């Protein structure tokens, strides 16, 4: 996550918190990100570098008429600063800030084979105990891991997979020769 994403997300979070609208702002920004993802024409306009940033801001003003003023102003600012293409990353960072404020930790568990619900619950319980936070986990399967687990929580990544161990061993062998 780039520093600029954190800065923009923090500014939006602070403004929303001042007005007591954090959840609504987060939801509306998430809806906008989903619209950009789902509507190819909107995505094409926002990502087109030949369109003047002020024109993008004006277009955003028109399509976000019913949205909270904070979100509308924020999107217009991103467009004017040439950062509207980074709205998805900023939205993810905003989600992390809200989760941290609420004492939630969002993690992704990636394993070589599908975990049973009981196995996943045990891992999540261990993470919750270690972090002292409520843990929300998503699961993914990557057979290329061979075995073990990769845990991703924000920018923290713990690779306890066989593939990761083999890669670290290979690097160690190359660096010592």
C-alpha positions as CSV (number, residue, x, y, z in Angstrom):
1,X,0.0,0.0,0.0
2,X,1.5,3.3,-1.1
3,X,1.9,6.1,1.4
4,X,-0.4,8.3,-0.8
5,X,-3.2,5.9,-0.4
6,X,-2.9,6.0,3.4
7,X,-2.8,9.8,3.4
8,X,-6.0,10.1,1.3
9,X,-7.7,7.4,3.2
10,X,-6.8,9.0,6.6
11,X,-8.0,12.4,5.4
12,X,-11.4,10.9,4.3
13,X,-11.6,8.9,7.5
14,X,-10.9,11.9,9.8
15,X,-13.5,14.0,7.9
16,X,-16.1,11.3,8.1
17,X,-15.4,10.7,11.8
18,X,-15.8,14.4,12.6
19,X,-19.3,14.2,11.1
20,X,-20.1,10.8,12.6
21,X,-20.6,9.2,9.1
22,X,-17.7,6.8,8.9
23,X,-19.8,3.7,8.1
24,X,-22.0,5.5,5.5
25,X,-18.9,7.1,3.9
26,X,-17.1,3.7,3.8
27,X,-20.2,2.1,2.2
28,X,-20.7,4.8,-0.4
29,X,-17.1,4.8,-1.4
30,X,-17.2,1.0,-1.6
31,X,-20.3,1.3,-3.8
32,X,-18.5,3.7,-6.1
33,X,-15.5,1.4,-6.4
34,X,-17.9,-1.5,-7.3
35,X,-19.5,0.7,-9.9
36,X,-16.1,1.5,-11.4
37,X,-15.3,-2.2,-11.4
38,X,-18.7,-3.2,-12.9
39,X,-19.3,-0.4,-15.5
40,X,-16.6,-0.6,-18.2
41,X,-17.6,2.8,-19.6
42,X,-17.1,4.6,-16.3
43,X,-13.8,2.8,-15.8
44,X,-12.7,3.8,-19.3
45,X,-13.5,7.5,-18.7
46,X,-11.8,7.6,-15.3
47,X,-8.7,5.9,-16.5
48,X,-8.3,7.8,-19.8
49,X,-5.3,10.1,-19.4
50,X,-6.4,12.2,-22.3
51,X,-9.5,13.4,-20.4
52,X,-8.8,16.6,-18.4
53,X,-8.9,16.0,-14.6
54,X,-11.4,18.9,-14.3
55,X,-13.7,17.2,-16.8
56,X,-13.5,14.0,-14.9
57,X,-14.3,15.9,-11.7
58,X,-17.4,17.4,-13.4
59,X,-18.5,14.0,-14.6
60,X,-18.1,12.6,-11.1
61,X,-20.1,15.5,-9.7
62,X,-23.0,14.6,-12.0
63,X,-23.0,10.9,-11.3
64,X,-22.6,11.2,-7.5
65,X,-25.5,13.6,-7.0
66,X,-27.2,11.5,-4.2
67,X,-24.0,10.6,-2.4
68,X,-22.8,12.2,0.9
69,X,-21.1,15.5,0.4
70,X,-17.8,14.2,1.9
71,X,-17.6,11.3,-0.6
72,X,-18.6,13.6,-3.5
73,X,-16.0,16.2,-2.6
74,X,-13.4,13.4,-2.0
75,X,-14.0,11.9,-5.4
76,X,-13.8,15.3,-7.1
77,X,-10.5,16.0,-5.3
78,X,-9.1,12.6,-6.4
79,X,-10.1,13.4,-10.0
80,X,-8.6,16.9,-9.9
81,X,-5.3,15.6,-8.4
82,X,-5.1,12.8,-11.1
83,X,-5.6,10.1,-8.4
84,X,-9.1,8.8,-9.3
85,X,-7.6,5.7,-10.8
86,X,-6.3,4.8,-7.3
87,X,-9.7,5.0,-5.6
88,X,-9.9,1.2,-5.2
89,X,-6.6,1.1,-3.2
90,X,-7.7,4.1,-1.1
91,X,-11.0,2.4,-0.4
92,X,-9.2,-0.7,0.8
93,X,-7.0,1.5,3.1
94,X,-10.1,3.2,4.4
95,X,-11.6,-0.2,5.2
96,X,-8.4,-1.1,7.2
97,X,-8.7,2.2,9.2
98,X,-12.3,1.5,10.0
99,X,-11.5,-2.1,11.0
100,X,-8.7,-1.0,13.2
101,X,-10.9,1.7,14.9
102,X,-13.5,-1.0,15.6
103,X,-10.9,-3.4,16.9
104,X,-11.3,-5.8,13.9
105,X,-8.4,-7.5,12.1
106,X,-9.0,-8.7,8.5
107,X,-6.8,-11.5,7.4
108,X,-6.5,-13.7,4.4
109,X,-5.5,-17.3,4.9
110,X,-4.1,-19.0,1.9
111,X,-3.4,-22.7,2.0
112,X,-2.4,-25.4,-0.4
113,X,-5.6,-27.4,0.3
114,X,-9.1,-26.3,1.4
115,X,-9.3,-25.9,5.2
116,X,-12.2,-27.5,7.0
117,X,-14.3,-25.0,9.0
118,X,-12.9,-26.4,12.2
119,X,-9.3,-25.9,11.0
120,X,-10.0,-22.4,9.9
121,X,-11.7,-21.5,13.1
122,X,-8.7,-22.8,15.2
123,X,-6.3,-20.6,13.2
124,X,-8.6,-17.6,13.4
125,X,-8.9,-18.2,17.2
126,X,-5.1,-18.3,17.6
127,X,-4.8,-15.0,15.6
128,X,-7.5,-13.4,17.7
129,X,-5.8,-14.5,20.9
130,X,-2.4,-13.2,19.8
131,X,-3.7,-9.9,18.4
132,X,-6.4,-9.2,21.0
133,X,-8.7,-8.2,18.2
134,X,-11.8,-9.7,16.6
135,X,-10.6,-11.4,13.4
136,X,-12.5,-11.6,10.1
137,X,-10.8,-14.1,7.8
138,X,-11.2,-14.9,4.1
139,X,-9.8,-18.1,2.8
140,X,-8.1,-18.9,-0.5
141,X,-6.5,-22.0,-1.9
142,X,-3.2,-22.0,-3.9
143,X,-2.0,-25.5,-4.7
144,X,1.4,-24.0,-5.7
145,X,2.1,-23.5,-2.0
146,X,2.7,-27.3,-1.8
147,X,1.8,-27.2,2.0
148,X,1.6,-24.8,4.9
149,X,-0.1,-21.5,5.1
150,X,0.3,-17.8,4.0
151,X,-1.3,-15.3,6.3
152,X,-1.9,-11.7,5.0
153,X,-3.1,-9.0,7.4
154,X,-2.8,-5.6,5.9
155,X,0.8,-5.1,4.9
156,X,2.0,-7.9,7.2
157,X,2.6,-11.2,5.4
158,X,3.6,-14.4,7.1
159,X,4.7,-17.1,4.7
160,X,4.9,-20.5,6.4
161,X,4.4,-22.4,3.2
162,X,6.6,-25.1,1.7
163,X,7.1,-23.0,-1.4
164,X,8.1,-20.0,0.7
165,X,10.6,-22.1,2.7
166,X,12.1,-23.5,-0.6
167,X,12.4,-20.0,-2.0
168,X,14.2,-18.7,1.2
169,X,16.5,-21.7,1.1
170,X,17.3,-21.1,-2.6
171,X,18.1,-17.5,-1.9
172,X,20.3,-18.4,1.1
173,X,22.2,-20.9,-1.1
174,X,22.7,-18.4,-3.9
175,X,23.9,-15.7,-1.5
176,X,26.5,-17.9,0.1
177,X,28.1,-19.1,-3.1
